[in-house]
Amino acid sequence: MEEESFVDEEVAKLLNKYFVAIKVDKEERPDIDAVYMEVCQMLTNSGGWPLTIIMSPDQIPFFAATYIPKNSRYSMLGLLELLSAVDDQWLNNRTKLLESGKAIYNHLRSSNKYQKSGVEPTMETLLLGIKQLKEGFDAEFGGFHKPPKFPRPHDLLFLIEYGSVEGDVEAINMAQKTLQQMYRGGIFDHIGGGFSRYSTDRQWLIPHFEKMLYDNALLIFVYAMAYETTGKSL
């Protein structure tokens, strides 16, 4: 859909005219993906990716699908026709759409899976997180677990903050090693600047050639915090 629709000027014009388009990386936000994938399975009896969700401004979904062609073909409604139809329904039959969305929302709310436990994080929770990161750490090349390797700025921020507060030098060094190897590898664009979405190999050499604004915004924050913590100019 990215090549067929999302970079297509005709689709983009219609999408931007009627909707606020939001792209969620399921690798980085599996929690969000899991919720809306369940919505898709409820509405279509199947799931998969790319996952397409249409929702109200207050995040109540009322339409779900996976792959959608640009134009209608065979028995599949095309994206151009779908966007126009949803806009028409939103203007002329909004109550019905919202009622449908509310029913989906209530069903999800009734599931224990998405109920908040009310339990506050404890030191044991933090220690478990640190333990899991240390067990999955690649001491030679930095990063965590097997490739593909993602920058995972949230984990790096956690390591730096935890290490600083609790005096855990190993946690800080894990973050520092990862940041150094990422910069020295091919995941960093040494000509144009910025980091690609992930590395396809263990050494951070071969990037997936796509730079995400949200990744780079968080990585600026991580590198700044690492410098503040270690004083190392690299």
C-alpha positions as CSV (number, residue, x, y, z in Angstrom):
1,M,0.0,0.0,0.0
2,E,2.9,2.3,0.6
3,E,4.0,2.3,-3.1
4,E,0.5,1.9,-4.5
5,S,-1.3,4.4,-2.4
6,F,0.5,6.4,0.3
7,V,3.0,8.0,-2.1
8,D,0.3,8.5,-4.8
9,E,-0.6,12.1,-5.2
10,E,-4.3,11.4,-6.0
11,V,-4.7,9.3,-2.8
12,A,-2.7,11.7,-0.7
13,K,-4.8,14.7,-1.8
14,L,-8.0,12.8,-0.8
15,L,-6.5,11.5,2.4
16,N,-5.3,14.9,3.5
17,K,-8.5,16.6,2.6
18,Y,-10.8,14.4,4.7
19,F,-8.6,12.8,7.4
20,V,-5.7,13.1,9.8
21,A,-3.4,10.3,8.7
22,I,-1.4,8.6,11.4
23,K,1.2,5.9,10.7
24,V,2.0,3.6,13.7
25,D,5.1,1.3,13.6
26,K,3.8,-2.0,14.9
27,E,7.4,-3.0,15.9
28,E,7.8,0.0,18.2
29,R,4.2,0.2,19.5
30,P,3.0,-3.4,19.6
31,D,0.6,-2.3,22.4
32,I,-1.3,0.0,20.0
33,D,-1.1,-2.5,17.2
34,A,-2.6,-5.3,19.4
35,V,-5.7,-3.2,20.3
36,Y,-6.6,-2.2,16.8
37,M,-5.7,-5.7,15.4
38,E,-8.3,-7.1,17.7
39,V,-10.8,-4.5,16.3
40,C,-9.9,-5.7,12.8
41,Q,-10.5,-9.3,13.8
42,M,-13.8,-8.4,15.4
43,L,-15.1,-6.7,12.3
44,T,-13.6,-8.8,9.5
45,N,-12.9,-12.2,11.2
46,S,-9.3,-11.9,10.0
47,G,-6.2,-9.9,10.6
48,G,-2.9,-9.1,9.1
49,W,-0.8,-6.2,7.8
50,P,-0.9,-3.5,6.6
51,L,-3.6,-2.7,9.1
52,T,-6.0,0.1,8.1
53,I,-8.2,1.7,10.8
54,I,-10.6,4.6,10.4
55,M,-11.7,6.2,13.7
56,S,-13.3,9.2,15.2
57,P,-11.2,12.1,16.6
58,D,-11.5,10.6,20.0
59,Q,-10.0,7.3,18.8
60,I,-13.1,5.2,18.6
61,P,-12.7,2.9,15.5
62,F,-15.6,2.2,13.2
63,F,-13.8,0.7,10.2
64,A,-11.0,-1.9,9.8
65,A,-9.3,-3.7,7.0
66,T,-5.9,-4.9,6.0
67,Y,-4.7,-4.4,2.4
68,I,-6.9,-2.0,0.3
69,P,-6.1,-1.5,-3.4
70,K,-6.0,2.1,-4.7
71,N,-9.0,1.4,-7.0
72,S,-11.8,-1.0,-6.6
73,R,-11.2,-4.4,-8.3
74,Y,-12.9,-7.7,-8.2
75,S,-14.8,-7.7,-4.9
76,M,-12.4,-5.3,-3.1
77,L,-13.4,-1.7,-2.5
78,G,-10.6,0.7,-3.5
79,L,-9.1,3.2,-1.2
80,L,-10.2,6.2,-3.3
81,E,-13.8,5.0,-3.2
82,L,-13.6,4.1,0.5
83,L,-12.3,7.5,1.6
84,S,-15.0,9.4,-0.3
85,A,-17.7,7.0,1.1
86,V,-16.5,7.5,4.7
87,D,-16.5,11.2,4.3
88,D,-20.0,11.1,2.9
89,Q,-21.2,9.0,5.8
90,W,-19.4,11.2,8.3
91,L,-21.2,14.2,7.0
92,N,-24.6,12.6,6.5
93,N,-24.8,9.6,8.8
94,R,-22.3,10.3,11.6
95,T,-24.6,9.1,14.4
96,K,-24.7,5.6,13.0
97,L,-20.9,5.5,12.6
98,L,-20.3,6.7,16.1
99,E,-22.9,4.1,17.5
100,S,-21.0,1.4,15.6
101,G,-17.7,2.6,17.0
102,K,-19.1,2.8,20.5
103,A,-20.3,-0.8,20.4
104,I,-16.8,-1.9,19.4
105,Y,-15.3,0.3,22.2
106,N,-17.6,-1.2,24.8
107,H,-16.7,-4.7,23.7
108,L,-13.0,-4.0,24.1
109,R,-13.6,-2.3,27.5
110,S,-15.4,-5.5,28.7
111,S,-12.4,-7.6,28.0
112,N,-10.1,-8.0,31.0
113,K,-7.1,-7.8,28.5
114,Y,-7.3,-4.0,28.4
115,Q,-8.4,-3.2,31.9
116,K,-5.9,-1.3,34.0
117,S,-4.8,-3.3,37.1
118,G,-4.5,-0.2,39.3
119,V,-1.1,-1.4,40.5
120,E,1.7,1.2,40.5
121,P,5.1,0.2,39.2
122,T,7.5,-1.0,41.9
123,M,11.2,-1.3,42.2
124,E,10.7,-5.0,41.4
125,T,9.2,-3.9,38.1
126,L,12.2,-1.8,37.3
127,L,14.7,-4.5,38.3
128,L,12.8,-7.0,36.1
129,G,13.1,-4.6,33.1
130,I,16.9,-4.1,33.7
131,K,17.4,-7.9,34.0
132,Q,15.6,-8.5,30.7
133,L,17.7,-5.8,28.9
134,K,20.9,-7.2,30.4
135,E,20.1,-10.7,29.3
136,G,19.4,-9.6,25.7
137,F,22.3,-7.2,25.4
138,D,24.8,-7.7,22.6
139,A,28.1,-6.9,24.4
140,E,30.2,-6.9,21.2
141,F,28.1,-4.7,18.9
142,G,25.5,-3.1,21.3
143,G,21.8,-3.3,20.9
144,F,19.5,-6.1,22.0
145,H,18.7,-9.6,20.8
146,K,19.0,-10.9,17.3
147,P,18.7,-8.8,14.1
148,P,16.9,-6.9,12.8
149,K,18.0,-4.4,15.4
150,F,15.9,-1.3,16.2
151,P,17.3,1.8,17.9
152,R,14.7,1.4,20.7
153,P,15.3,4.9,22.2
154,H,12.8,4.2,25.1
155,D,15.0,1.4,26.3
156,L,18.1,3.4,26.1
157,L,16.6,6.3,28.0
158,F,15.5,3.9,30.7
159,L,19.0,2.4,31.0
160,I,20.6,5.9,31.3
161,E,18.0,7.2,33.8
162,Y,18.1,4.0,35.9
163,G,21.9,3.8,35.8
164,S,22.2,7.5,36.9
165,V,19.7,7.2,39.7
166,E,20.7,3.8,41.0
167,G,24.4,4.0,40.3
168,D,24.3,1.1,37.9
169,V,27.4,1.7,35.7
170,E,26.6,-1.4,33.6
171,A,23.2,0.0,32.6
172,I,24.8,3.3,31.4
173,N,27.6,1.4,29.6
174,M,25.0,-0.7,27.7
175,A,23.3,2.4,26.5
176,Q,26.6,4.1,25.7
177,K,27.9,1.1,23.7
178,T,24.7,0.9,21.7
179,L,24.7,4.6,20.9
180,Q,28.4,4.4,19.8
181,Q,27.9,1.4,17.6
182,M,24.8,2.8,16.0
183,Y,26.6,6.0,15.1
184,R,29.6,4.2,13.7
185,G,27.5,1.8,11.6
186,G,25.5,2.1,8.5
187,I,22.2,2.7,10.3
188,F,23.5,6.3,10.6
189,D,23.6,8.4,7.4
190,H,27.1,9.8,7.5
191,I,26.4,12.0,4.5
192,G,22.9,13.3,5.0
193,G,22.5,12.8,8.8
194,G,19.8,11.0,10.7
195,F,19.2,7.3,11.5
196,S,17.4,4.7,9.5
197,R,14.5,2.8,11.0
198,Y,16.5,-0.3,11.8
199,S,19.6,-2.4,10.9
200,T,19.1,-5.7,9.1
201,D,22.3,-7.2,10.6
202,R,23.9,-7.6,14.0
203,Q,26.7,-5.0,13.4
204,W,24.3,-2.1,12.6
205,L,25.9,-2.0,9.1
206,I,23.0,-2.6,6.7
207,P,20.1,-0.2,7.2
208,H,16.5,-0.4,6.3
209,F,16.5,2.7,4.1
210,E,13.8,4.7,5.8
211,K,14.2,7.6,8.2
212,M,11.4,8.1,10.6
213,L,10.9,11.5,12.2
214,Y,9.7,10.1,15.5
215,D,12.8,7.9,15.8
216,N,15.2,10.7,15.1
217,A,13.4,13.1,17.5
218,L,13.8,10.6,20.3
219,L,17.4,9.7,19.4
220,I,18.3,13.4,19.6
221,F,17.0,13.2,23.2
222,V,18.9,10.0,24.0
223,Y,22.2,11.2,22.6
224,A,21.8,14.5,24.5
225,M,21.1,12.7,27.7
226,A,24.0,10.3,27.1
227,Y,26.3,13.3,26.7
228,E,24.9,14.9,29.8
229,T,25.5,11.7,31.8
230,T,28.9,10.7,30.5
231,G,30.5,13.9,29.2
232,K,31.8,12.1,26.2
233,S,31.8,14.3,23.1
234,L,31.2,11.5,20.5
